């Protein structure tokens, strides 16, 4: 079953390759969508793909890169759209 998750990660998650690591992990698991920095030092991501892979990406967000210090991961499950052709870093 394919699912979509909209995720907001807060803590020390900017300036430490968090987005690049998320993109690499998503690409390895076949998840599509995007990741980007947002106001307030947070990172936003949308993951679409097989349920197991998307859940693995949410778990990845809970720890991120070695330099990250994740305080919170907000997850909103949304309707799968299939709109993404790949996983990208947005600016």
Beta strands, then each sheet from edge to edge (+ up, - down):
strand 1: 2-12
strand 2: 32-38
strand 3: 42-50
strand 4: 69-78
strand 5: 87-89
sheet 1: 4+ 1- 3+ 2- 5-
end
